[in-house]
């Protein structure tokens, strides 16, 4: 049961946190948030592909 609830709770908290910081930040900080999210996304995709292939 915890295997299903914990990831969903973490996902909802992450989305809420990103949207909160997005609304209170300036345009320069929004650019930094976007670049950080793109970087994390690319690292996550690369790691996933590496682990699937290996």
URPE-V942549 format. One line per field, one symbol per residue. burial: + if it has 16 or more other C-alpha atoms within 10 Angstrom, else -. Layout:
burial->???
This chain:
burial->---------------------+----------+---------------------
